[in-house]
Amino acid sequence: MGPSSLGFRNADDVKEISGLLRQLGVGINVVAPLEASVDDLKKLRSAHFNVLLYPEVGNMAADYLMKNFDQPQTKNLPYGVAGTKEFLLEVCRLAGISENILKKEFFSVNSNRSEWYSRSVDSNYLTKKRVFVFGDATHVYSASKVARDEFGFDVVGLGTYSREFAREIRELGKEFGLEAIISDDYVAVEKAIVELQPELILGTQMERHIAKKHNIPSAVISAPMHVQDFPCRYSPQMGFEGSNVLFDTWIHPLVMGLEEHLLTMFRDDVEFNENVVPSHLASEGQSTVSVSEIDLTNSEVFWEQDAEKELKKIPFFVRGKARRNTEKFAVEHGFTRISLDTLYDAKAHYAR
């Protein structure tokens, strides 16, 4: 219950969760309001229990069915790896299915790659990223927990425009030690973002505009959204495949690891200079960097053996840049010999 045509990736979520339910042997009576006809609505009272995916839309109907037809409803949202597992356990209990069905084989068939990727990424550049979360209550509630518990992010701000769920989101804010923003005023949201200076914004299309204005990485997680938020590919937010999509969507905007190291160390290098026109756009203009500036090697600078050995540990495709930058640093500081300390000092200098 709850998915709608204008909901964020709702159709893909329904497909993902329906597949998981069928694997458990649970039949689907009606999907409402998405895809539902008037005749379908007559079938609602025939269900043994209701799966409530989006409380903003389906909560009143689910409560009515529980009160008048004794139909229980799910409380866990299948968002993120942990949320999906808790949801499946809850479904098993409501359907009278043995939880033994959720064995290793079940999860291997419905594998999520986000766990593997999160272990493979340098944790120094993945964890403790400062994140601001805003949108509808369902996605803010779930995304905040996934950001903290599964990605290792620091949620520094959160809020919703869904005033009817203000109490729940305020309680969530207290759990994070934050004062939740309950507002549909984008100016107030932008003010909070500017004050908090997050490294990533998870929000609606409006927060994406704010992020672009302030040069902050962002990802859309909630309606209202733009046509670009409806990709051609299968792209759910819920379930195990949804966990993979969340990882791709949230992590890829961030600058991490070797990329960050290279951008800082070589930002003044000719090939990274912002005034240099890319080679495939040569007709658009000419580089302002002269040949003499490109050749930074000074024949009078001598490399000590330890420094030369350390230099060889740098990947070959950037070793030449590291050598030129180090020699430039040495010349500018009046050094005639490059020691191990000089190499490290040069690295620190260009990383600032």
C-alpha positions as CSV (number, residue, x, y, z in Angstrom):
1,M,0.0,0.0,0.0
2,G,1.1,3.5,-0.7
3,P,2.9,3.5,-4.1
4,S,1.8,6.1,-6.6
5,S,2.6,7.3,-10.1
6,L,4.3,10.5,-8.8
7,G,6.2,8.8,-6.0
8,F,10.0,8.6,-6.2
9,R,10.8,5.4,-8.1
10,N,7.7,3.8,-6.7
11,A,7.0,1.5,-9.7
12,D,10.5,0.0,-9.5
13,D,10.2,-0.4,-5.7
14,V,7.0,-2.3,-6.2
15,K,8.7,-4.6,-8.7
16,E,11.6,-5.2,-6.4
17,I,9.5,-5.9,-3.3
18,S,6.9,-8.0,-5.2
19,G,9.7,-10.3,-6.4
20,L,11.0,-10.8,-2.8
21,L,7.5,-11.5,-1.5
22,R,6.8,-14.1,-4.2
23,Q,10.1,-15.9,-3.3
24,L,8.7,-16.2,0.2
25,G,5.5,-17.7,-1.2
26,V,3.4,-14.6,-0.5
27,G,0.8,-13.8,-3.1
28,I,0.0,-10.2,-3.9
29,N,-3.7,-9.3,-3.8
30,V,-3.7,-5.6,-4.8
31,V,-1.1,-2.8,-5.3
32,A,-2.9,0.4,-4.4
33,P,-3.2,3.2,-5.4
34,L,-0.7,2.5,-8.2
35,E,-2.2,0.3,-10.9
36,A,-5.4,-0.2,-8.9
37,S,-8.9,-0.1,-10.5
38,V,-12.2,0.4,-8.7
39,D,-12.7,-3.4,-8.8
40,D,-9.3,-3.9,-7.2
41,L,-10.3,-1.7,-4.3
42,K,-13.1,-4.2,-3.5
43,K,-10.4,-6.8,-2.9
44,L,-8.6,-4.9,-0.2
45,R,-10.5,-6.5,2.6
46,S,-9.5,-10.0,1.4
47,A,-5.9,-9.6,2.3
48,H,-4.3,-11.5,5.3
49,F,-2.1,-8.5,6.0
50,N,-0.9,-5.3,4.3
51,V,2.6,-4.2,3.2
52,L,2.8,-0.5,3.9
53,L,5.6,0.9,1.8
54,Y,4.8,4.7,1.8
55,P,2.9,5.8,4.9
56,E,2.3,9.3,3.5
57,V,-0.1,7.8,1.0
58,G,-1.2,4.5,2.4
59,N,-1.2,5.0,6.2
60,M,-4.9,6.0,6.6
61,A,-6.1,3.1,4.4
62,A,-3.9,0.6,6.2
63,D,-5.2,1.9,9.6
64,Y,-8.8,1.6,8.4
65,L,-8.3,-1.9,7.2
66,M,-6.7,-2.9,10.5
67,K,-9.5,-1.3,12.6
68,N,-12.4,-2.7,10.5
69,F,-11.1,-6.0,9.1
70,D,-8.3,-6.9,11.6
71,Q,-5.6,-6.8,8.9
72,P,-2.2,-6.2,10.5
73,Q,0.3,-4.1,8.6
74,T,4.1,-4.1,8.2
75,K,6.0,-1.5,10.3
76,N,9.5,-2.0,8.9
77,L,10.5,-0.3,5.6
78,P,12.6,-2.4,3.2
79,Y,15.1,0.4,2.7
80,G,18.8,-0.5,2.9
81,V,20.3,-3.9,3.6
82,A,19.3,-4.1,7.3
83,G,15.9,-2.6,6.7
84,T,15.1,-5.1,4.0
85,K,16.2,-8.0,6.2
86,E,14.0,-6.8,9.1
87,F,11.1,-6.3,6.7
88,L,11.4,-9.9,5.4
89,L,11.5,-11.3,8.9
90,E,8.4,-9.3,9.7
91,V,6.6,-10.6,6.6
92,C,7.4,-14.2,7.6
93,R,5.9,-13.6,11.1
94,L,2.7,-12.0,9.7
95,A,2.3,-14.7,7.0
96,G,3.1,-17.6,9.3
97,I,6.1,-18.6,7.3
98,S,9.1,-20.2,9.0
99,E,12.0,-17.7,9.3
100,N,14.3,-20.6,8.3
101,I,13.4,-19.8,4.7
102,L,15.6,-16.7,5.0
103,K,18.8,-18.8,4.9
104,K,22.1,-18.0,3.3
105,E,20.8,-19.4,0.0
106,F,18.0,-16.8,-0.1
107,F,20.3,-13.9,0.4
108,S,22.8,-15.2,-2.1
109,V,20.1,-15.2,-4.8
110,N,19.1,-11.7,-3.8
111,S,22.7,-10.5,-3.3
112,N,23.5,-6.9,-2.7
113,R,26.9,-5.6,-3.9
114,S,26.9,-2.5,-1.7
115,E,28.4,-4.5,1.2
116,W,31.3,-5.6,-1.0
117,Y,31.9,-2.1,-2.4
118,S,31.8,-0.5,1.1
119,R,34.5,-2.9,2.2
120,S,36.6,-2.2,-0.8
121,V,36.5,1.6,-0.6
122,D,39.1,3.4,1.5
123,S,37.2,3.9,4.7
124,N,39.0,7.2,5.4
125,Y,37.2,8.7,2.4
126,L,33.8,6.9,2.9
127,T,33.0,7.2,6.6
128,K,32.3,10.4,8.6
129,K,31.1,12.4,5.6
130,R,28.8,15.2,6.8
131,V,25.4,14.6,5.3
132,F,22.2,16.7,5.2
133,V,18.9,14.8,4.5
134,F,15.6,16.4,3.5
135,G,12.4,15.2,1.7
136,D,9.2,13.3,2.4
137,A,9.0,11.6,5.8
138,T,9.4,8.0,4.5
139,H,12.6,8.6,2.7
140,V,14.1,10.9,5.3
141,Y,13.4,8.5,8.1
142,S,14.9,5.5,6.1
143,A,17.8,7.4,4.4
144,S,19.0,8.9,7.6
145,K,19.4,5.5,9.3
146,V,21.0,4.0,6.2
147,A,23.4,6.9,5.9
148,R,24.5,6.5,9.6
149,D,24.3,2.7,10.1
150,E,25.3,1.3,6.7
151,F,27.5,4.1,5.1
152,G,29.1,5.4,8.2
153,F,28.1,9.0,7.4
154,D,27.5,11.7,10.0
155,V,24.0,13.1,9.6
156,V,24.4,16.7,10.5
157,G,20.9,17.9,9.6
158,L,17.6,16.4,8.6
159,G,14.0,17.5,8.0
160,T,10.8,17.0,6.1
161,Y,8.1,19.0,4.4
162,S,5.5,16.3,5.4
163,R,4.0,18.2,8.4
164,E,1.6,15.3,9.2
165,F,4.7,13.3,10.2
166,A,6.4,16.1,12.1
167,R,6.3,14.2,15.4
168,E,8.0,11.1,13.9
169,I,10.7,13.2,12.2
170,R,11.3,15.3,15.3
171,E,11.8,12.1,17.3
172,L,14.2,10.9,14.6
173,G,16.1,14.2,15.0
174,K,16.4,13.6,18.7
175,E,17.8,10.2,18.1
176,F,20.5,11.9,16.0
177,G,21.0,14.7,18.5
178,L,19.5,17.2,16.0
179,E,16.6,19.6,15.8
180,A,14.6,18.5,12.8
181,I,13.5,21.0,10.2
182,I,9.7,20.8,9.5
183,S,9.1,23.2,6.7
184,D,8.1,23.6,3.0
185,D,10.1,26.8,2.8
186,Y,13.1,26.1,0.6
187,V,14.8,29.4,1.7
188,A,14.8,28.1,5.3
189,V,16.2,24.8,4.1
190,E,18.9,26.5,2.1
191,K,19.8,28.7,5.2
192,A,20.3,25.5,7.3
193,I,22.5,23.9,4.6
194,V,24.7,27.0,4.3
195,E,25.1,27.0,8.1
196,L,25.9,23.3,8.4
197,Q,28.2,23.1,5.4
198,P,27.6,19.4,4.6
199,E,29.7,17.3,2.2
200,L,26.7,15.6,0.7
201,I,23.0,16.6,0.4
202,L,20.3,13.9,0.1
203,G,17.0,15.6,-0.8
204,T,14.4,16.6,-3.4
205,Q,15.0,18.3,-6.7
206,M,14.9,21.6,-4.9
207,E,17.8,20.6,-2.6
208,R,19.7,19.5,-5.8
209,H,19.4,23.1,-7.0
210,I,20.6,24.4,-3.7
211,A,23.5,22.0,-3.8
212,K,24.5,23.0,-7.3
213,K,24.4,26.7,-6.2
214,H,26.8,26.0,-3.3
215,N,29.0,23.4,-5.1
216,I,28.0,20.6,-2.8
217,P,27.6,17.0,-4.1
218,S,24.0,15.8,-4.0
219,A,21.6,13.0,-4.8
220,V,17.8,13.0,-5.1
221,I,16.0,10.6,-2.8
222,S,12.5,12.0,-2.7
223,A,9.7,13.7,-4.6
224,P,9.3,16.3,-5.9
225,M,11.7,15.4,-8.6
226,H,12.7,16.1,-12.2
227,V,12.3,14.0,-15.3
228,Q,16.0,13.2,-15.0
229,D,15.2,11.3,-11.8
230,F,13.3,8.7,-13.8
231,P,16.2,6.7,-15.4
232,C,15.5,4.3,-18.2
233,R,17.2,1.5,-16.3
234,Y,15.6,-0.5,-13.4
235,S,16.5,1.7,-10.4
236,P,14.5,0.9,-7.2
237,Q,15.3,2.5,-3.8
238,M,14.0,-0.4,-1.8
239,G,15.0,-4.0,-1.4
240,F,18.5,-5.5,-2.0
241,E,18.8,-4.1,-5.5
242,G,17.7,-0.7,-4.0
243,S,20.6,-1.0,-1.7
244,N,23.0,-1.2,-4.7
245,V,21.3,1.8,-6.3
246,L,21.6,3.8,-3.0
247,F,25.3,3.0,-2.9
248,D,25.9,4.1,-6.5
249,T,23.8,7.2,-6.1
250,W,25.1,8.5,-2.8
251,I,28.8,7.5,-3.1
252,H,29.7,8.4,-6.6
253,P,29.1,12.2,-6.2
254,L,31.8,12.2,-3.5
255,V,35.5,12.8,-4.3
256,M,37.4,10.1,-2.6
257,G,40.7,8.3,-2.2
258,L,43.3,8.5,-5.0
259,E,41.1,11.0,-6.9
260,E,41.2,13.5,-4.1
261,H,44.9,12.9,-3.5
262,L,45.7,13.5,-7.2
263,L,43.5,16.6,-7.5
264,T,45.2,18.3,-4.5
265,M,48.8,17.2,-5.2
266,F,48.7,18.1,-8.9
267,R,46.1,20.9,-9.1
268,D,48.8,23.4,-10.3
269,D,50.3,20.9,-12.8
270,V,49.8,21.9,-16.5
271,E,47.5,18.9,-17.2
272,F,45.3,19.9,-14.2
273,N,45.4,23.6,-14.7
274,E,41.8,25.0,-15.1
275,N,43.0,27.4,-17.9
276,V,44.2,24.5,-20.1
277,V,41.9,23.6,-22.9
278,P,41.4,19.8,-23.2
279,S,43.2,18.3,-26.2
280,H,40.0,17.2,-27.9
281,L,38.7,20.8,-27.7
282,A,41.9,22.4,-29.1
283,S,39.9,24.5,-31.6
284,E,38.2,26.3,-28.8
285,G,41.4,28.0,-27.7
286,Q,45.0,27.6,-26.7
287,S,46.6,26.8,-23.5
288,T,48.0,29.7,-21.5
289,V,50.9,27.5,-20.2
290,S,54.2,27.8,-22.0
291,V,56.5,25.0,-22.9
292,S,59.1,26.3,-20.4
293,E,56.6,26.1,-17.6
294,I,55.9,22.4,-18.5
295,D,59.5,21.4,-18.3
296,L,60.1,21.7,-14.6
297,T,63.1,19.3,-14.4
298,N,66.2,21.0,-13.0
299,S,69.4,19.1,-14.0
300,E,71.2,20.6,-11.0
301,V,68.9,19.0,-8.5
302,F,70.2,15.7,-7.2
303,W,67.9,13.0,-5.9
304,E,69.2,11.0,-2.9
305,Q,68.9,7.3,-3.1
306,D,66.2,7.0,-0.4
307,A,64.1,9.6,-2.1
308,E,64.4,8.0,-5.5
309,K,63.4,4.7,-4.0
310,E,60.3,6.2,-2.4
311,L,59.4,8.0,-5.7
312,K,59.3,4.6,-7.4
313,K,56.5,3.5,-5.1
314,I,54.2,6.1,-6.7
315,P,52.1,4.6,-9.5
316,F,53.9,5.0,-12.9
317,F,51.1,7.0,-14.5
318,V,51.6,9.9,-12.0
319,R,55.2,9.4,-11.1
320,G,56.5,11.9,-13.7
321,K,54.2,14.5,-12.3
322,A,55.3,13.8,-8.7
323,R,59.0,14.1,-9.8
324,R,58.4,17.4,-11.6
325,N,56.4,18.9,-8.7
326,T,59.0,17.8,-6.2
327,E,61.8,19.3,-8.2
328,K,59.9,22.5,-8.7
329,F,59.4,22.6,-4.9
330,A,63.1,22.1,-4.3
331,V,64.2,24.8,-6.8
332,E,61.7,27.3,-5.3
333,H,63.1,26.6,-1.8
334,G,66.8,26.7,-2.9
335,F,67.5,23.0,-2.4
336,T,70.1,21.3,-4.5
337,R,69.5,17.8,-3.1
338,I,66.1,16.1,-2.8
339,S,66.0,14.0,0.4
340,L,63.1,11.8,1.7
341,D,62.0,14.7,3.8
342,T,62.0,17.0,0.8
343,L,59.7,14.6,-1.1
344,Y,57.3,14.4,1.8
345,D,57.4,18.2,2.3
346,A,56.6,18.7,-1.4
347,K,53.7,16.2,-1.2
348,A,52.3,18.1,1.8
349,H,52.8,21.5,0.1
350,Y,50.8,20.5,-3.0
351,A,48.1,18.8,-0.9
352,R,47.2,22.0,0.9
